[in-house]
Amino acid sequence: MYDEVLGRVSTIRGLQPLEPIVPQFMSREMLAVVIAEDLEEDLEELLKVQEVLRLLELIPADADLTELLLELYAEQVVGFYDSEKEELFLIGEPQMELAVQEEITLAHEYVHALQQQAFDINAMLESVEDNSDAASALVALVEGDAVAVQYQYATEHIELDRLQEFVNGGEIESSAFDSTPYFLQQDLLFPYVEGPTLVLTLRARLAWEGVDDAYARPPASTEQVLHPQKYLAGEEPIIVELPDAAAALGEGWEEVYGNVMGEFFLRTYLETRLGQGTAGPVAQGWGGDRYALFGGPDGQYALVSLIVWDTTADASEFYDVMVESESVAADDFLGLDGERVLWIVSPSRRVTDALLTAWPKFW
């Protein structure tokens, strides 16, 4: 049964395995242990991201990001492929006949095994680990590819009555997902929702060969995923650099983390303020950005983000929406300079004024 599924997936995707992949099974309890270990490896960065999300009120001020992610992943994951160890797991107990969900999951995860052997997606992901927006874009390509194969597999190889029985079999457990902050929900869904659109766009041009080619030139930003025509046109994100502003803050302050927000991050942030219908068009003019998180005495944090928009009109629209939605607190700062917007989230006016000395054009 397993070999039959894997053979069908290879045929659909047009990739043949270089080495055999043997599916393994893992209990949900063991899955929680594995996820906890993976999160522990990334704990230092997660703690910095946690402060960014807290400052932007995307998670509660007392939230533990690691615990939120552990609960979310332990509930939602039904199978996974470890590209570093090149191992494929289904969550559950081994059985002679695969249930529909397990069969579809196996088809999806086997695509990742083929991607690893053909394109070395593990090395690709490591190459963008310092740019979270580029990493999200790459994951969207990887997952969009697997979702497209998964749907084709289900359509061609699973009987309609079995699919209907699966759909009518009851709701999938989602209590952790339902209680997770909106930003984390959308971050989890992004590659599976937006990635397939990019992949289908590429397939419409050159079939699966067009998707294969994308691994040689993967999308460089979530903007290119959200707007596939920008990827096809080669519209690259603008590289933004920040000056060294830590010295202006005084003794005890240092830059502790830096990264890129990207269009998807900003769109999702705005959705928490404006709703889904309005946020998309506002974020659509994103051109590039860079942010820095500064840590100071007594556990204080400040966030500076410099966003470059495609046009002055795009920058003004974002500026106006941020002001009108009361997203800028009294001690914070939002400044406009042509296509650039400077956004400071700060614990005090003194810290804000000190940071502004690094950007005199925004005074």
VEXSEDREN-180241 format. One record per residue (C-alpha): z, y, x. Coordinates in Angstrom, 1 decimal. Each point is the difference from the previous one (the first is absolute). Layout:
<atoms>
+--------+--------+--------+
:     zz :     yy :     xx :
+--------+--------+--------+
:      Z :      Y :      X :
...
+--------+--------+--------+
</atoms>
This chain:
<atoms>
+--------+--------+--------+
:     zz :     yy :     xx :
+--------+--------+--------+
:    0.0 :    0.0 :    0.0 :
:    1.0 :    2.5 :    2.7 :
:   -3.1 :   -0.8 :    2.2 :
:   -2.2 :    0.5 :   -3.1 :
:    1.5 :    3.5 :   -0.6 :
:   -0.4 :    1.0 :    3.6 :
:   -3.6 :   -1.2 :    0.1 :
:   -0.9 :    1.9 :   -3.1 :
:    1.6 :    3.2 :    1.4 :
:   -2.0 :   -0.4 :    3.3 :
:   -3.2 :   -0.3 :   -2.0 :
:    0.7 :    3.1 :   -2.2 :
:    1.0 :    2.1 :    3.0 :
:   -2.7 :   -1.2 :    2.3 :
:    2.5 :   -0.7 :    2.8 :
:    0.7 :   -3.4 :    1.6 :
:    3.4 :   -0.7 :    1.6 :
:    0.0 :   -0.3 :    3.8 :
:    3.3 :   -1.9 :   -0.2 :
:    1.4 :   -2.1 :   -2.9 :
:    2.7 :    1.7 :   -2.1 :
:    2.5 :   -2.3 :   -1.7 :
:    1.8 :    1.7 :   -2.9 :
:    3.8 :   -0.3 :    0.1 :
:    2.7 :    0.5 :   -2.7 :
:    3.1 :    2.1 :    0.2 :
:    2.9 :    0.4 :   -2.4 :
:    0.7 :    3.5 :   -1.5 :
:    3.4 :   -0.1 :    1.7 :
:   -1.7 :   -0.6 :    3.4 :
:   -2.5 :    2.8 :   -0.8 :
:    2.9 :    2.4 :   -0.4 :
:    1.3 :   -1.0 :    3.4 :
:   -3.4 :    0.5 :    1.6 :
:   -0.5 :    3.4 :   -1.6 :
:    3.5 :    1.1 :    1.1 :
:   -0.8 :   -1.0 :    3.6 :
:   -3.3 :    1.9 :   -0.1 :
:    1.7 :    3.1 :   -1.4 :
:    2.7 :   -0.2 :    2.7 :
:   -2.7 :    0.1 :    2.7 :
:   -1.3 :    3.3 :   -1.5 :
:    3.5 :    1.4 :   -0.8 :
:   -0.1 :    2.9 :    2.4 :
:   -3.2 :    1.4 :   -1.5 :
:    1.0 :   -0.9 :   -3.6 :
:    3.2 :    2.2 :    0.5 :
:   -2.2 :    2.9 :    0.9 :
:   -2.4 :   -0.5 :   -2.9 :
:    3.1 :   -0.3 :   -2.2 :
:    1.0 :    3.5 :    0.9 :
:   -3.5 :    1.4 :   -0.6 :
:    0.0 :   -1.6 :   -3.5 :
:    3.5 :    1.3 :   -0.7 :
:   -0.9 :    3.5 :    1.0 :
:   -3.1 :    0.0 :   -2.3 :
:    2.1 :   -1.6 :   -2.8 :
:   -2.3 :   -3.0 :   -0.2 :
:    3.0 :   -2.3 :    0.2 :
:    3.6 :    0.9 :   -1.0 :
:    2.1 :    1.7 :    2.6 :
:    2.3 :   -3.0 :    0.3 :
:   -2.7 :   -2.6 :   -0.1 :
:   -0.3 :   -2.7 :    2.7 :
:   -3.8 :   -0.4 :    0.6 :
:    0.4 :   -3.4 :    1.7 :
:    1.9 :   -1.4 :   -2.9 :
:   -2.5 :    1.4 :   -2.5 :
:   -2.9 :   -1.6 :    1.9 :
:    1.8 :   -3.3 :    0.4 :
:    0.6 :   -0.3 :   -3.7 :
:   -3.5 :    1.1 :   -0.8 :
:   -1.9 :   -2.3 :    2.4 :
:    2.3 :   -3.0 :   -0.7 :
:   -0.9 :    0.3 :   -3.7 :
:   -3.7 :    0.9 :    0.2 :
:   -1.3 :   -2.2 :    2.8 :
:   -1.4 :   -3.4 :   -1.2 :
:   -1.8 :   -0.8 :    3.3 :
:   -0.8 :    1.5 :    3.3 :
:   -2.0 :   -0.4 :    3.2 :
:    1.7 :    0.8 :    3.3 :
:   -2.8 :    1.4 :    2.2 :
:    2.1 :   -0.1 :    3.1 :
:    1.0 :   -3.6 :   -0.3 :
:   -3.1 :   -0.9 :   -1.9 :
:    1.9 :   -1.9 :   -2.7 :
:   -0.6 :   -0.1 :   -3.7 :
:    2.9 :   -0.5 :   -2.5 :
:    0.2 :   -0.4 :   -3.8 :
:    3.4 :    0.6 :   -1.6 :
:    1.2 :   -3.0 :   -1.9 :
:    0.1 :   -3.8 :    0.3 :
:   -2.9 :   -2.2 :    1.2 :
:   -1.9 :   -1.7 :   -2.8 :
:   -3.1 :   -2.1 :   -0.4 :
:   -1.6 :    2.3 :   -2.6 :
:    0.2 :    3.8 :    0.6 :
:    0.9 :    2.2 :   -2.9 :
:   -2.4 :    2.8 :   -0.7 :
:    2.1 :    2.7 :    1.6 :
:    0.4 :   -2.1 :    3.2 :
:   -3.7 :   -0.8 :    0.1 :
:   -1.0 :    3.7 :   -0.3 :
:    2.7 :    0.9 :    2.6 :
:   -1.3 :   -2.6 :    2.4 :
:   -3.5 :    1.3 :   -0.4 :
:    1.2 :    3.5 :    0.7 :
:    2.1 :   -0.8 :    3.0 :
:   -2.7 :   -2.2 :    1.5 :
:   -2.3 :    3.0 :    0.2 :
:    2.6 :    1.6 :    2.3 :
:   -0.2 :   -3.1 :    2.2 :
:   -3.7 :    0.3 :    0.2 :
:    0.3 :    3.8 :    0.7 :
:    2.4 :   -0.7 :    2.9 :
:   -2.3 :   -2.6 :    1.6 :
:   -3.1 :    2.1 :   -0.5 :
:    1.2 :    3.5 :    0.6 :
:    3.6 :   -0.3 :    1.5 :
:    1.6 :    2.2 :   -2.7 :
:    3.4 :   -0.4 :    1.8 :
:   -1.3 :    2.0 :    3.0 :
:   -1.7 :    2.5 :   -2.4 :
:    3.3 :    0.6 :   -1.8 :
:    1.9 :    0.4 :    3.3 :
:   -2.5 :    2.7 :    1.1 :
:    0.9 :    2.3 :   -2.9 :
:    3.7 :   -0.7 :   -0.2 :
:    0.7 :    3.7 :    1.1 :
:   -2.0 :    1.4 :   -2.9 :
:    1.3 :   -1.2 :   -3.4 :
:   -2.9 :    1.6 :   -1.9 :
:   -2.6 :   -1.9 :    2.1 :
:    2.1 :   -3.1 :   -0.3 :
:    0.0 :    0.2 :   -3.8 :
:   -3.7 :    0.5 :    0.1 :
:   -0.5 :   -3.1 :    2.1 :
:    2.3 :   -2.1 :   -2.2 :
:   -2.0 :    1.2 :   -3.0 :
:   -3.2 :   -1.4 :    1.6 :
:    1.7 :   -3.3 :    0.9 :
:    1.6 :   -0.5 :   -3.4 :
:   -3.0 :    1.4 :   -2.0 :
:   -2.1 :   -2.6 :    1.8 :
:    2.4 :   -2.8 :   -1.0 :
:    0.3 :    1.2 :   -3.6 :
:   -3.8 :    0.1 :   -0.5 :
:   -0.2 :   -3.6 :    1.2 :
:    3.0 :   -1.0 :   -2.2 :
:   -1.7 :    1.4 :   -3.1 :
:   -3.3 :   -1.7 :    0.8 :
:    1.8 :   -3.3 :    0.7 :
:    1.9 :    0.2 :   -3.3 :
:   -3.2 :    0.8 :   -2.0 :
:   -2.1 :   -2.8 :    1.6 :
:    2.5 :   -2.8 :    0.6 :
:    2.9 :    0.2 :   -2.5 :
:   -0.6 :   -1.2 :   -3.5 :
:    0.4 :    2.7 :   -2.7 :
:    2.6 :   -2.0 :   -1.9 :
:    2.2 :   -0.3 :    3.1 :
:   -0.3 :    3.7 :    0.7 :
:    0.9 :    0.8 :   -3.6 :
:    3.0 :   -2.3 :    0.2 :
:    1.1 :    1.8 :    3.2 :
:   -0.4 :    3.4 :   -1.7 :
:    1.9 :   -1.1 :   -3.1 :
:    2.7 :   -1.8 :    2.0 :
:    2.4 :    2.8 :    0.0 :
:    0.7 :    3.2 :    1.9 :
:    0.4 :   -0.2 :    3.8 :
:    3.5 :    1.1 :    1.2 :
:   -0.1 :    3.7 :    0.7 :
:    3.6 :    1.2 :   -0.3 :
:    0.1 :    1.2 :    3.7 :
:   -3.4 :    1.6 :   -0.3 :
:    1.0 :    1.8 :   -3.2 :
:    3.1 :    1.4 :    1.5 :
:   -1.6 :    1.1 :    3.3 :
:   -0.8 :    3.7 :    0.5 :
:   -3.5 :    1.0 :   -1.1 :
:   -1.2 :    0.8 :    3.5 :
:    0.8 :   -3.5 :    1.3 :
:   -1.6 :   -1.6 :   -3.0 :
:   -3.3 :    1.9 :    0.7 :
:    0.2 :   -0.7 :    3.7 :
:    0.2 :   -3.7 :   -0.8 :
:   -2.9 :    0.1 :   -2.4 :
:   -2.3 :    2.3 :    1.9 :
:   -1.9 :   -2.6 :    2.1 :
:   -0.5 :   -2.4 :   -2.9 :
:   -1.1 :    2.7 :   -2.5 :
:   -2.1 :    2.4 :    2.2 :
:   -1.1 :   -2.5 :    2.7 :
:   -2.3 :   -2.0 :   -2.3 :
:   -2.0 :    3.1 :   -1.0 :
:   -0.8 :    0.7 :    3.6 :
:   -1.0 :   -3.6 :    0.6 :
:   -2.2 :   -0.2 :   -3.1 :
:   -1.7 :    3.2 :    1.1 :
:   -0.8 :   -1.5 :    3.3 :
:   -1.2 :   -3.3 :   -1.6 :
:   -2.3 :    1.9 :   -2.3 :
:   -1.8 :    1.3 :    3.0 :
:   -0.2 :   -2.9 :    2.4 :
:    1.8 :   -2.9 :   -1.7 :
:    2.8 :   -1.6 :    2.1 :
:   -1.7 :    1.1 :    3.2 :
:    0.9 :    3.6 :   -1.0 :
:    3.6 :   -1.1 :   -0.2 :
:   -0.2 :   -1.8 :    3.3 :
:   -1.4 :    3.2 :    1.6 :
:    3.0 :    2.0 :   -1.2 :
:    2.3 :   -2.0 :    2.3 :
:   -1.8 :    1.5 :    2.9 :
:    0.4 :    3.5 :   -1.5 :
:    3.0 :   -0.2 :   -2.3 :
:    1.0 :    2.9 :   -2.4 :
:    1.9 :    2.5 :    2.0 :
:    2.0 :    1.6 :   -2.8 :
:    1.1 :   -0.7 :   -3.6 :
:   -2.4 :    2.8 :   -1.0 :
:   -2.9 :   -2.3 :    1.1 :
:    1.4 :   -2.8 :   -2.2 :
:    0.6 :    2.2 :   -3.0 :
:   -3.5 :    1.5 :    0.4 :
:   -2.3 :   -2.7 :    1.4 :
:   -2.9 :    2.4 :    0.2 :
:    2.0 :    2.0 :    2.6 :
:    0.3 :   -3.2 :    2.1 :
:   -3.7 :   -0.7 :   -0.3 :
:   -0.8 :    3.6 :    1.0 :
:    2.3 :   -0.3 :    3.0 :
:    2.3 :    2.8 :   -1.0 :
:    2.8 :   -0.5 :    2.5 :
:    3.6 :    1.4 :   -0.5 :
:    0.8 :    3.2 :    1.9 :
:    2.4 :   -0.6 :    2.9 :
:    2.9 :    2.3 :   -0.3 :
:    2.5 :    0.8 :    2.9 :
:    3.4 :    1.6 :   -0.3 :
:    1.6 :    2.2 :    2.6 :
:    3.4 :   -1.0 :    1.5 :
:    2.3 :    1.6 :   -2.4 :
:    3.2 :   -1.8 :    0.8 :
:    1.1 :    2.5 :    2.7 :
:    0.0 :    2.8 :   -2.5 :
:    2.6 :   -1.8 :   -2.1 :
:    2.7 :    0.1 :    2.7 :
:    2.3 :   -2.5 :    1.6 :
:    0.4 :   -3.4 :   -1.7 :
:   -3.4 :    0.1 :   -1.6 :
:   -3.0 :   -2.3 :    0.9 :
:   -3.2 :   -1.3 :   -1.5 :
:    0.8 :   -3.5 :   -1.0 :
:   -3.2 :   -1.1 :   -1.8 :
:   -3.5 :    1.1 :   -0.7 :
:   -2.9 :   -1.3 :   -2.1 :
:   -2.8 :    0.7 :   -2.4 :
:    0.4 :    0.3 :   -3.8 :
:   -3.6 :   -0.2 :   -1.2 :
:   -1.6 :    0.5 :   -3.3 :
:    1.6 :   -3.0 :   -1.7 :
:    3.5 :    1.0 :    1.1 :
:   -0.5 :    3.6 :   -1.3 :
:   -1.6 :   -1.1 :   -3.2 :
:    2.9 :   -2.3 :   -0.7 :
:    2.5 :    2.7 :    0.9 :
:   -1.7 :    2.4 :   -2.5 :
:   -0.1 :   -2.7 :   -2.7 :
:    3.8 :    0.0 :    0.1 :
:   -0.1 :    3.7 :   -0.8 :
:   -3.1 :    0.4 :   -2.1 :
:   -1.0 :   -3.4 :   -1.4 :
:   -3.0 :   -2.1 :    0.9 :
:   -2.7 :    2.0 :   -1.8 :
:    0.5 :    3.3 :    1.9 :
:    1.0 :   -1.3 :    3.5 :
:   -3.2 :   -1.7 :    1.0 :
:   -2.3 :    3.0 :   -0.1 :
:    2.6 :    2.1 :    1.9 :
:    0.3 :   -2.5 :    2.8 :
:   -3.7 :   -0.6 :    0.2 :
:   -0.6 :    2.9 :    2.3 :
:    2.1 :   -1.4 :    2.8 :
:   -1.6 :    0.2 :    3.5 :
:    2.8 :   -1.1 :    2.4 :
:    3.7 :    0.5 :    0.7 :
:    2.9 :   -0.7 :    2.3 :
:    3.7 :    0.0 :   -0.7 :
:    3.1 :    0.0 :    2.2 :
:    3.6 :   -1.0 :   -0.9 :
:    2.7 :    1.8 :    1.9 :
:    3.5 :   -1.3 :    0.3 :
:    3.0 :    2.2 :    0.7 :
:    3.8 :    0.2 :    0.1 :
:    2.1 :   -1.5 :   -2.7 :
:   -2.8 :   -2.2 :   -1.3 :
:   -2.3 :    2.9 :   -1.0 :
:   -3.7 :   -0.5 :   -0.3 :
:   -3.0 :    2.4 :   -0.4 :
:   -3.6 :   -0.8 :   -0.7 :
:   -3.1 :    2.0 :    1.0 :
:   -3.4 :   -0.9 :   -1.3 :
:   -3.3 :    1.9 :    1.0 :
:   -2.8 :   -0.9 :   -2.4 :
:   -3.6 :    1.0 :    0.5 :
:   -2.1 :    0.1 :   -3.1 :
:   -3.8 :   -0.2 :   -0.4 :
:   -0.3 :    3.6 :   -1.3 :
:    2.2 :    3.0 :   -0.5 :
:   -0.3 :   -0.6 :   -3.7 :
:    1.4 :   -3.5 :    0.4 :
:    2.9 :    1.4 :    2.1 :
:    0.8 :    2.7 :   -2.6 :
:   -0.1 :   -2.6 :   -2.8 :
:    2.6 :   -2.2 :    1.7 :
:    2.1 :    3.1 :    0.9 :
:    0.0 :    1.2 :   -3.6 :
:    0.8 :   -3.4 :   -1.5 :
:    2.9 :   -0.5 :    2.4 :
:    1.4 :    3.4 :   -0.9 :
:   -0.5 :   -0.4 :   -3.8 :
:    1.5 :   -3.5 :    0.0 :
:    3.1 :    1.4 :    1.8 :
:   -0.4 :   -2.5 :    2.8 :
:    1.2 :    2.6 :    2.6 :
:    3.8 :    0.5 :    0.1 :
:    1.6 :    3.3 :    0.9 :
:    0.6 :   -1.0 :    3.6 :
:   -3.4 :   -1.6 :    0.4 :
:   -3.3 :    1.7 :    0.9 :
:   -3.6 :   -0.2 :   -1.1 :
:   -2.6 :    2.1 :    1.7 :
:   -3.7 :    0.5 :   -0.3 :
:   -2.5 :    0.9 :    2.7 :
:   -3.6 :   -0.5 :   -0.9 :
:   -0.6 :   -3.8 :   -0.2 :
:    3.5 :   -0.7 :    1.3 :
:    3.2 :   -0.5 :   -1.8 :
:    3.4 :   -0.2 :    1.8 :
:    2.7 :   -1.8 :   -1.9 :
:    3.6 :    0.0 :    1.2 :
:    2.9 :   -1.9 :   -1.6 :
:    3.2 :    1.1 :    1.5 :
:    3.8 :   -0.3 :   -0.3 :
:    0.5 :    3.8 :    0.5 :
:   -1.8 :    3.3 :    0.2 :
:    1.0 :    0.3 :    3.7 :
:   -1.8 :   -3.2 :    0.8 :
:   -3.0 :    1.1 :   -2.0 :
:   -0.2 :    3.3 :    1.8 :
:    0.3 :   -1.6 :    3.4 :
:   -2.8 :   -2.4 :   -0.8 :
:   -2.2 :    2.8 :   -1.1 :
:    0.1 :    1.5 :    3.5 :
:   -2.4 :   -2.8 :    1.0 :
:   -2.6 :    1.2 :   -2.7 :
:    0.0 :    3.8 :    0.1 :
:   -3.2 :    0.2 :   -2.0 :
:    2.0 :   -1.2 :   -3.1 :
:    2.7 :    2.6 :    0.2 :
+--------+--------+--------+
</atoms>
